[in-house]
Amino acid sequence: MNIKSFPGQASSSSAHTPAHGSYRIAPNKIFLLACMIFSLTLAGCASQAETDQKNFEGDKAAVTEVRRIQAALARRQTVPQSDLELLKSLHAKYPRAAEVQQTLQSLLQERQDWDALEKLLTAKPEAERTQAEQVNLAKIYIKLGRYRDASRIAGTLAEAAPNDLELNALAGHAWYFEGQYDNAARAFDRVWDALSSAKQLDEMMMRGMIHFYKGDKDRALEVLKKTVEINPDFIPGNNALARVYAARGDQQQAAFYRDQADRLQARRAAEETRRRRLVARGHDLESAFATGRYDEAARIAQELLQTADASQKPTLYEYLGQAYKATGRQAEAQAAFQEAARLRQPL
């Protein structure tokens, strides 16, 4: 892969004549020495990773705990702070063990702790990061608003794989928010058919807005209308259409899409409030259960079951069953456990 120098960076081909009598290594020996150092470094890294993974696998208690957390994440259960602290301690003990790293990454992503996840990924030397880790890091930088850092990673990956949908969509996304519209358009256009087929609305909306920024309002409307045809509830598409119609002087259409966006935004805000309340009451449930307040835990679980998502209900029924069991209500506990098992059955 050809890596171009940054603007203003001296070309690697420019030579400096050494002072008379200075020590000079022949180019072929420099190359061989660099290869040797690089090989030894990689070998050392691989050896350390293998050692950490082997030591982790020998720690049966640690393996049990990590796999318990993995199972909770797979079931979309709420993972308590104590488990996060446990994973952090295991990562400090086995820093290059792949299973520990991946589980900690998954948990931080689930908690949307982008700062902590960025620190975890960048603690690993850049040369050792897998492509998946580079992609994740670029996505994190976008979440953090660090678009130049995101485009540096994603842009390099996309240029090396011009037909890859994920990489070009990611690079275009980063370039768009960085204000590099020509680069973003080029990335989106390389995979436009796949992008449209996959109905990746965010990137489609960005491409439409690039047309608008370039002065082509008709083409912008054509692309943006496709986004709301695919999903009428797509807020960014409705907002973008309102903006473009307003710029064209069509206030009636602009008002229609602006009102639609406002209604959708209000509905989303209400849903977000519901979810935040569920999370807060979920912490209350954990606290009540952990401190032996089982009657209170049962009341909270019953309350949460009224508004919880379907994916959360099996866990809530398990909490309810355990709370009933702890207070001697065996028949009700058994019924709660059965309901949890029923809900976990595949449809």
C-alpha positions, -999 to +999 in steps of 0.1 A: +000+000+000+014+034-010+014+058+019+017+094+008+035+120+029+015+147+045+016+182+029+047+200+039+064+167+050+099+162+035+100+135+009+117+103+019+136+104-013+154+136-004+190+129+007+213+148+030+250+144+023+267+134+056+296+155+069+331+143+060+341+114+083+306+107+096+294+072+100+272+060+071+253+027+069+248+013+034+211+015+023+207-023+020+221-028+056+197-001+069+168-021+053+180-054+068+185-038+102+150-023+101+135-056+091+153-074+119+141-049+146+105-050+132+105-088+133+119-089+168+093-064+180+064-083+164+078-116+178+080-100+213+045-087+211+031-120+199+050-138+226+036-115+253+001-118+240+004-156+239+018-156+275-010-134+288-037-155+271-021-187+284-019-173+320-055-161+318-067-195+306-049-210+336-068-187+360-100-207+361-118-182+384-110-153+360-122-173+330-155-181+347-161-145+355-152-132+321-175-157+304-203-149+328-200-113+317-199-123+281-231-143+285-248-113+302-237-090+273-250-116+248-284-116+265-284-078+266-285-078+303-274-048+324-239-054+336-232-037+370-203-014+377-187-041+399-183-063+368-167-034+349-142-029+377-135-067+377-128-066+340-105-037+344-085-055+371-082-086+349-071-065+320-044-049+342-033-084+351-035-099+316-032-068+294-027-087+261-051-116+267-074-114+237-105-127+255-102-101+283-096-073+259-125-081+236-149-085+266-139-052+281-142-035+247-177-050+243-188-038+278-175-003+273-192-001+239-225-013+255-221+014+282-212+040+255-182+050+274-163+063+244-135+080+263-126+048+282-129+027+250-106+051+231-080+049+259-082+011+258-077+009+221-049+034+219-030+018+247-022-008+221+006+003+197-009+014+163+012-012+144-004-040+165-041-030+161-062-052+139-083-037+111-114-043+132-098-023+161-089+005+137-125+007+124-138+007+160-114+035+169-125+056+139-161+051+149-153+062+185-135+093+172-167+102+153-187+097+186-162+120+203-163+146+176-127+140+166-134+139+129-098+145+117-086+116+138-114+095+124-108+104+088-070+098+092-078+061+100-109+055+079-095+074+049-064+053+047-084+021+050-109+032+024-083+043-002-068+008+001-102-008-004-122+013-028-150-012-032-155-019+006-189-005+017-182-002+054-148+014+050-159+040+024-191+048+043-171+053+075-145+075+057-172+095+040-189+100+073-157+113+089-148+135+060-183+150+058-182+162+094-147+174+090-160+196+061-139+177+035-169+174+012-150+164-020-133+136-002-166+125+014-184+126-020-156+105-036-159+079-009-197+077-010-198+076-048-173+047-050-199+025-032-231+043-040-251+014-054-242-008-024-249+022+000-284+027-015-292-010-016-282-013+021-304+017+029-277+035+049-297+066+054-272+087+073-246+085+045-273+090+018-285+121+036-249+134+038-244+128+000-276+148-006-264+176+015-231+177-003-250+183-035-268+211-018-236+227-005-222+225-041-252+244-053-271+215-070-305+217-052-323+195-076-299+166-072-300+172-034-338+169-033-336+137-054-313+120-030-329+133+002-364+123-009-351+087-012-342+087+025-377+096+037-392+072+011-372+044+027-381+056+063-406+084+068-395+087+104-359+095+095-354+128+113-321+140+096-337+134+062-368+155+071-347+183+085-325+183+054-355+185+031-369+214+051-336+232+047-333+226+009-369+235+002-365+267+022-334+276+002-355+271-030-382+294-017-408+267-013-420+276+022-450+252+021-429+222+016-402+235+040-429+238+067-442+204+060-409+186+065-399+209+094-432+200+113-426+163+105-391+165+120-404+183+151-430+157+157-405+129+153-380+146+176-406+150+203-415+113+201-378+104+202-373+126+233-402+109+251-387+075+243-353+086+255-369+097+288-385+063+292-352+045+286-333+067+310-359+060+337-357+023+330-319+025+335-322+045+367-348+022+382-327-008+370-298+005+392-324+009+421-333-028+415-297-039+417-291-019+448-322-032+466-314-068+457-277-065+467-286-051+501-313-077+509-343-054+504-362-082+486-397-068+490-386-035+475-367-054+447-399-072+438-419-040+437-393-024+414-392-054+391-430-054+388-429-017+380-403-021+354-421-049+337-449-025+328-427-005+304-396-026+297-385-037+263-392-074+254-354-081+256-353-069+292-382-088+305-366-122+310-339-107+333-366-088+352-386-120+358-354-136+371-349-108+396-386-111+405-382-148+410-351-145+432-368-118+453-399-139+458-377-169+466-357-149+492-390-139+510-404-174+510-430-170+482-420-202+465-450-206+442-447-170+429-410-175+425-415-206+404-440-188+382-416-159+376-388-183+367-410-202+343-421-169+326-384-159+322-377-193+306-407-190+283-397-155+271-362-167+263-375-195+240-369-187+203-400-177+184 
